[in-house]
């Protein structure tokens, strides 16, 4: 693998890690709102949509072999 390929792979792996971190934050925010009984609020619904979008992107990365190391 040449330097350019390694740099591109590293960029994809950083992006994947950022998506995982963002999903974690969204899930924590959703849990906080759920605990407050605000599941029907606009903010919760927006977070739900964001969570689904993030999960879709993460899934696409995993289809192509970019996954967290065990």
C-alpha positions in Angstrom: 0.0 0.0 0.0 1.4 3.4 -0.9 1.3 6.5 1.2 -1.7 8.0 -0.6 -3.7 4.8 -0.1 -2.8 4.6 3.5 -3.7 8.3 4.0 -7.1 7.7 2.4 -7.8 4.6 4.5 -6.8 6.5 7.6 -9.2 9.3 6.6 -12.1 6.8 6.2 -11.3 5.3 9.6 -11.3 8.7 11.3 -14.6 9.5 9.7 -16.0 6.1 10.9 -14.8 6.8 14.4 -16.4 10.3 14.3 -19.7 8.8 13.2 -19.6 6.3 16.1 -18.8 9.1 18.5 -21.6 11.3 17.1 -24.1 8.3 17.4 -23.0 7.8 21.0 -23.8 11.5 21.8 -27.2 11.3 20.0 -28.1 8.1 21.9 -27.1 9.8 25.2 -29.2 12.8 24.4 -32.1 10.6 23.5 -31.8 8.7 26.8 -31.8 12.0 28.7 -35.0 13.2 26.9 -36.6 9.7 27.3 -35.9 9.8 31.1 -37.6 13.2 31.2 -40.7 11.8 29.4 -40.1 14.0 26.3 -40.2 11.2 23.6 -42.9 13.0 21.7 -41.1 16.4 21.5 -39.5 17.8 18.3 -36.0 17.6 19.7 -36.4 13.9 20.4 -37.8 13.2 17.0 -34.9 15.1 15.3 -32.5 13.1 17.3 -34.2 9.9 16.2 -33.9 10.9 12.6 -30.2 11.8 13.1 -29.6 8.4 14.8 -31.2 6.5 11.9 -29.1 8.5 9.4 -25.9 7.8 11.4 -26.7 4.1 11.6 -27.2 4.0 7.9 -23.8 5.6 7.3 -22.1 3.4 9.8 -23.7 0.3 8.2 -22.4 1.3 4.8 -18.8 1.6 6.1 -19.2 -1.8 7.7 -20.4 -3.3 4.4 -17.1 -2.2 2.8 -15.0 -3.6 5.6 -14.4 -0.6 7.8 -15.3 -1.8 11.3 -14.1 -1.1 14.8 -11.3 -3.3 15.9 -12.3 -5.9 18.4 
